[in-house]
Amino acid sequence: MKIIKHTNVLYFLMGLLLGIAGLEPVFGQQAGTNLPAAPAQTGPVPYDKNEFPLWAQDLRRADIVAFGSLPFTVFFTTFAVDSYRFYSNGWDRRYAPWPLKAPGAIEMDENQRIASFTVAAGLSIVIALVDYFIVQYKRARQRESAPPQLKPEIIIEPWSPDQGSELEVGQE
């Protein structure tokens, strides 16, 4: 009964999010606003290299790495918890991990599932942080090994029409 109540709440929240996402185009521009029409574009414009700040690019990369590693960390932590249960119950086949599970196996309880997923999410965040520090280290090494950029010294002197030109016209 408790699981049914949680799944109903989950379905409600998913429906609410999808409903809000579906209504966004309807309320995107309020009626009665007289905004000039945007010029028609023939296709999407690619992003400029410097369009986003570096911290935003790093945050997006961390987001991709964390969510990308989540399925793997969930699999490995679930396998680790199942293996620990198998060991702690005297190698009873009813507690065997996934590839060795027999029909009628004893599944993890709710607390073990929550703990397993929490550890997996934490590991995904740790993987994203390790990736961030590796990228920062590589950038620092690249800055150190890059040749220094010299800025030329430009001297601007005012020109007056009385000075004449350096090229004498008519001399042969």
N, C-alpha and C positions, 0 to 999 in steps of 0.2 A: 504494500500500500504506500509505503514511504517513497519507493522508487517511482511509482506512478505519479505521485504528486510532484516530484522533481522533474520528471519528463514533461508533464503538463506545463510547468513554469518555463522550461526550456523551449518548448514549442511556442508558447505565448511570446517570449522574448524574441525568438527568431522571426515570428510573424510580424511583430511590431517593427523590428529593424527593416524587414523587407517592405513593409507598408510605408515607412518613412522614406525609404529609398525610392519607392515607386511614385510618391507624391512630390518629390523634389522638382521634377520638370514642370509640374503643374503650377507650383508656387515660386518658380525661379525668378520670374519677372512679374511684378504686380501690374494689374490692369490700370490703365490711365497714365502710365509713364510714357513720356515722349522722348525716348532716347534715340539718337541717330543710329541708323542701321549700320552695322559693321560691313566693311567691304568684303565682297565674296572672295574666298580663297580657293585656289584650285586644288590644294592638298595640304596635308599637315606640314607644319614648319618644324624642322629638327631643332632640338635644344642646342643652345649655345654652350660652349665649354664652361664659360664663367657665369652662366645664368643662375646657378644655385651656389650658395656659400659652401665652403668645404665641410663645415660642421653638419650641414643638412645632408650632404652626400654621405658622410660617415654615419649619421644616424640612420639613413635609409639602408646602407649596407649592413649595419648591425641588425636592423629589423629583418632583412632578407635572410641573413645567416641564422638568426635565432629561430625564426619560424621554419626555415628550411631544415634545420637540424632537429626540430621537435619530434617528427615521426621516428627518427632513428633513436633518439634518447628515450622516447616512450617505449619502444621495442626493447632496448637493452635494459632499462630499469625494470620493466615488467618481467623480463627473463631472469634478471638478478633476484628479484623478490621471489619468483617462483622457485628458483634454484635454492634459495635460502630456506624456503618453506619445505622443500623436498629433503634438504639436509637435516633441518631441525626436527622433522617428524620421522626420523629413523629410516630414511630412504623408502618410505611408503609410496607405492606407485600411484596412489590417489592424489598425491601432492606433486607429481612430476611436472617439470616445466613443459612449455608448449610442444616441442616436437615429440616428446615422449608421453604426452598425456594419453591416458586410457579412457575408454568410455566410462562415464560415471565418476570422473575426476572431481575433486573438491575445489571449487573456484575460490578466488580471493574474496574476502569480505569488503565492504564499502570503505572502511578505514585504510585497508591495505591498498586499494585502488587509488584513493585520494593521495596517500603518501607516495605511491609510485609515480603518479602524474606530477605531483609537486616537485619531487626530486628531478624528474625529467625536465620540467620547465626551468628549474634552477640550473641544471646542466646546460641547457640550451643558451641561457643567458651567459653562463661562464664561457661557453664556446664563442659567443659573439664578442665578449670582452677580450678573450685571447686573440681573436682575429683583429680586433681594433688595435691592440698593442703591437701586433706583428706588422700591420699596415703603417702605424706611426713609426716604428723602427725602420722600416724600409724607406719611408719618406725622408727620415733624418739622414740615413746613409746616402740617399740620392742627393740630398742638398749638400752634404759634405764633399762628395766626390765630383760634383758639378763644378766646372770652371767658373770663377767669379765673373759676374757681368760688369763690364766696365762701362761707365757712362761718360761719353765724350763731353769735354768742357766746351760749351758754345759761348762765344763772346759776341754780343750784338753791339755794333757801333752805329750810331745814327748817320745817315747819309744826307748830305746837303747838295743841292744842285750846283754850288759854286766849285766843288772839288773837281769836276770833270771826270771822265771815265778813265779807266786803266787802259782801255784800248783806244788808241788814237786812230780816228777814221781818216783815211786818205793817205797814210804813210806807206811808202813802199820800200 
